[in-house]
Amino acid sequence: MRNLVVAATPRSGTTFTSVALSRMGYRCGHEQVFQAWKPWGFRGWGEFDGDASCYAVPYLNELPGDTLVVHQVREPLATIRSLANWGLFRPFSIRSHIVLPLVRFTRGQPARELALSFMKVHSRDAWRRHGEMARVAKHWIDWNRAIELHSQEAGLEYVRYRVEDLRGAKLLELAESIDVRTSTLPVDRLEPLNVGRMSRFPDVSPNDLPADLRSEVAGLARSYGYEFNLPL
């Protein structure tokens, strides 16, 4: 089978795609080959045929030349909302950056802190912005642009899918591109996309985005086939 990487921003449904491909007989890990705590990049596939991971993006130029890069996108405002509720780009506070990390470490749950460290290194322009929504929007722009740019620079085959479309014929099309021959479509049995807790940001509109980033978010969103109406 052909190796692939499903690259995306966080909160874009990579778990969904990993499980769907795995149930079709393709050994697709989810953040197994590329993890936040593995800052050394690509070191081989291990027991997997491919990986679906937001942490693959900085290392696409290290992949073997026959790897397929699948750029997965999700409706932009839903992704930005979910990223904001995840809290990774939250401005510093005693509670969120000292108290809660200590609690998670004592419970053996350091994943969020590892992800935070990873993004501070690899998404620096986003972290230079002031305000959580500005950071999240900038990260969404930069991470998606980087997937396409790094794939082109490495000469890798690149395809893009909207996760909302990965049903039926589209899912079979993706499976065939990595030499998976099956007529089994397990998607109907999968859980819906995990959109995360919505307590802090129950909804996000274009008005919530920084004015200097709205047009860039809109342009990318439309190029991916999503409607995006800017405020008048």
C-alpha positions as CSV (number, residue, x, y, z in Angstrom):
1,M,0.0,0.0,0.0
2,R,1.1,3.5,-0.6
3,N,2.1,5.7,2.3
4,L,0.1,8.9,3.0
5,V,0.0,11.7,5.5
6,V,-3.3,13.5,6.2
7,A,-2.2,17.0,7.2
8,A,-4.4,19.6,8.6
9,T,-4.8,22.2,11.2
10,P,-5.8,20.9,14.7
11,R,-9.6,20.3,15.1
12,S,-10.1,19.4,11.4
13,G,-11.3,15.8,11.7
14,T,-8.1,13.9,11.4
15,T,-9.4,11.3,13.9
16,F,-12.4,10.7,11.7
17,T,-10.3,10.1,8.6
18,S,-7.8,7.9,10.5
19,V,-10.5,5.6,11.8
20,A,-12.3,5.5,8.5
21,L,-9.2,4.4,6.6
22,S,-8.2,1.9,9.3
23,R,-11.7,0.3,9.1
24,M,-11.1,-0.1,5.4
25,G,-7.9,-2.1,6.0
26,Y,-5.3,0.7,5.8
27,R,-3.1,1.0,8.9
28,C,-3.5,4.7,9.4
29,G,-2.4,6.1,12.7
30,H,-3.7,9.2,14.4
31,E,-0.8,11.3,15.6
32,Q,1.4,8.2,15.9
33,V,4.1,8.9,13.4
34,F,4.0,12.6,14.0
35,Q,3.4,13.6,17.6
36,A,3.9,16.8,19.6
37,W,6.4,15.1,21.8
38,K,8.5,13.9,18.8
39,P,10.2,17.2,17.7
40,W,12.8,15.4,15.6
41,G,10.5,15.0,12.5
42,F,10.1,11.9,10.3
43,R,11.9,8.7,11.4
44,G,10.0,6.1,9.5
45,W,6.4,4.7,9.4
46,G,6.9,2.0,12.1
47,E,3.9,-0.3,12.2
48,F,1.7,2.1,10.1
49,D,1.1,2.7,6.5
50,G,0.3,6.4,7.1
51,D,-0.6,8.9,9.7
52,A,-3.3,11.6,10.1
53,S,-1.7,14.4,12.2
54,C,-1.6,18.2,12.5
55,Y,1.9,17.8,13.7
56,A,3.2,16.5,10.4
57,V,3.0,19.9,8.7
58,P,6.6,21.2,9.6
59,Y,8.1,17.9,8.4
60,L,6.4,17.2,5.0
61,N,9.7,17.9,3.2
62,E,11.3,14.9,5.1
63,L,8.8,12.4,3.7
64,P,9.8,9.8,1.0
65,G,9.1,11.0,-2.5
66,D,6.2,8.6,-3.2
67,T,4.2,9.7,-0.2
68,L,0.8,11.1,-0.8
69,V,-0.1,14.3,1.1
70,V,-3.8,14.7,1.8
71,H,-4.6,18.2,2.8
72,Q,-7.7,17.9,4.9
73,V,-9.8,21.0,5.5
74,R,-12.9,21.6,7.6
75,E,-15.4,24.5,7.5
76,P,-13.2,27.4,8.5
77,L,-15.3,29.1,11.2
78,A,-16.2,25.8,12.8
79,T,-12.4,25.0,12.9
80,I,-11.5,28.4,14.3
81,R,-14.2,28.1,16.9
82,S,-13.1,24.6,17.9
83,L,-9.5,25.8,18.1
84,A,-10.4,28.7,20.3
85,N,-12.4,26.5,22.6
86,W,-9.4,24.1,22.8
87,G,-7.6,26.9,24.5
88,L,-4.2,26.3,23.0
89,F,-3.7,29.9,21.9
90,R,-5.2,31.4,25.0
91,P,-3.3,34.5,26.4
92,F,-1.3,33.9,29.6
93,S,-3.1,33.5,32.9
94,I,-2.1,31.9,36.2
95,R,-4.9,29.4,35.9
96,S,-4.6,28.3,32.3
97,H,-0.7,28.3,32.1
98,I,0.3,27.3,35.6
99,V,-2.4,25.8,37.7
100,L,-4.1,23.6,35.1
101,P,-0.9,22.3,33.5
102,L,0.3,21.2,37.0
103,V,-3.0,19.4,37.5
104,R,-2.7,17.6,34.1
105,F,0.9,16.6,34.7
106,T,0.1,15.1,38.1
107,R,-2.7,13.1,36.4
108,G,-0.3,12.0,33.7
109,Q,-2.1,14.0,31.0
110,P,0.6,16.3,29.5
111,A,-0.8,16.3,25.9
112,R,-2.0,19.8,25.9
113,E,1.2,21.2,27.2
114,L,3.2,19.3,24.6
115,A,0.9,20.6,21.9
116,L,1.4,24.1,23.3
117,S,5.2,23.8,23.2
118,F,5.0,22.5,19.6
119,M,2.9,25.3,18.3
120,K,5.0,27.9,20.0
121,V,8.0,26.7,18.0
122,H,6.3,26.0,14.7
123,S,3.5,28.6,14.6
124,R,5.5,31.6,15.8
125,D,3.8,34.2,13.7
126,A,0.5,33.2,15.3
127,W,1.9,33.5,18.8
128,R,3.2,37.0,18.1
129,R,-0.3,38.2,17.6
130,H,-2.2,39.8,20.5
131,G,-5.5,38.2,21.5
132,E,-6.7,34.6,21.3
133,M,-8.9,34.9,18.2
134,A,-6.1,36.7,16.3
135,R,-3.7,33.9,17.1
136,V,-6.2,31.2,16.1
137,A,-7.1,32.8,12.8
138,K,-3.4,33.5,12.0
139,H,-2.6,29.8,12.8
140,W,-5.4,28.6,10.6
141,I,-4.1,30.7,7.7
142,D,-0.4,29.8,8.1
143,W,-0.9,26.1,8.8
144,N,-3.1,25.5,5.7
145,R,-0.7,27.5,3.5
146,A,2.3,25.6,4.8
147,I,0.7,22.2,3.9
148,E,0.5,23.2,0.3
149,L,3.8,25.0,0.2
150,H,5.9,22.3,1.9
151,S,4.3,19.6,-0.3
152,Q,5.2,21.5,-3.5
153,E,8.7,22.2,-2.3
154,A,9.3,18.5,-1.6
155,G,7.8,17.5,-4.9
156,L,5.2,15.3,-3.2
157,E,1.8,14.5,-4.8
158,Y,-0.8,16.7,-3.1
159,V,-4.6,16.4,-2.9
160,R,-7.1,18.3,-0.9
161,Y,-10.4,17.1,0.6
162,R,-13.0,18.8,2.7
163,V,-13.7,16.4,5.6
164,E,-17.4,17.1,5.2
165,D,-17.2,15.4,1.8
166,L,-15.4,12.2,2.9
167,R,-18.3,9.9,2.3
168,G,-19.2,7.5,-0.3
169,A,-17.4,8.0,-3.6
170,K,-15.0,10.6,-2.2
171,L,-13.8,8.2,0.5
172,L,-13.4,5.4,-2.1
173,E,-11.5,7.8,-4.3
174,L,-9.1,8.4,-1.4
175,A,-8.8,4.7,-0.6
176,E,-8.0,3.9,-4.3
177,S,-5.2,6.5,-4.4
178,I,-3.4,4.6,-1.7
179,D,-4.0,1.2,-3.2
180,V,-6.8,0.2,-0.9
181,R,-9.3,-1.9,-2.8
182,T,-12.6,-2.2,-0.9
183,S,-16.3,-1.5,-1.2
184,T,-16.8,-1.3,2.5
185,L,-17.7,2.1,3.7
186,P,-17.6,2.3,7.5
187,V,-18.3,6.0,7.8
188,D,-22.0,5.7,8.7
189,R,-20.9,3.9,11.9
190,L,-18.4,6.5,12.9
191,E,-19.0,9.1,15.5
192,P,-19.6,12.7,14.4
193,L,-16.7,15.1,14.2
194,N,-15.5,16.0,17.7
195,V,-16.1,19.8,17.8
196,G,-14.9,20.1,21.4
197,R,-16.3,22.1,24.3
198,M,-18.2,25.2,23.2
199,S,-18.4,26.9,26.6
200,R,-16.2,29.9,25.9
201,F,-17.0,30.4,22.2
202,P,-20.4,28.9,21.4
203,D,-20.3,30.6,18.0
204,V,-17.8,32.5,15.8
205,S,-18.7,34.8,12.9
206,P,-16.5,36.8,10.5
207,N,-17.1,39.8,12.8
208,D,-15.1,38.0,15.6
209,L,-12.0,37.7,13.4
210,P,-9.4,40.5,13.4
211,A,-10.1,43.0,10.7
212,D,-6.7,42.6,9.1
213,L,-7.2,38.8,8.7
214,R,-10.8,38.6,7.6
215,S,-10.1,38.9,3.9
216,E,-7.3,36.4,4.0
217,V,-9.5,33.8,5.8
218,A,-12.3,34.5,3.4
219,G,-10.0,34.0,0.4
220,L,-8.7,30.7,1.6
221,A,-12.2,29.5,2.7
222,R,-13.6,30.3,-0.8
223,S,-10.7,28.6,-2.5
224,Y,-11.5,25.4,-0.5
225,G,-15.1,25.6,-1.6
226,Y,-16.7,27.1,1.4
227,E,-19.1,30.1,1.5
228,F,-17.7,33.0,3.5
229,N,-19.5,36.3,3.7
230,L,-17.6,39.3,5.0
231,P,-19.3,41.8,7.1
232,L,-20.4,45.0,5.3
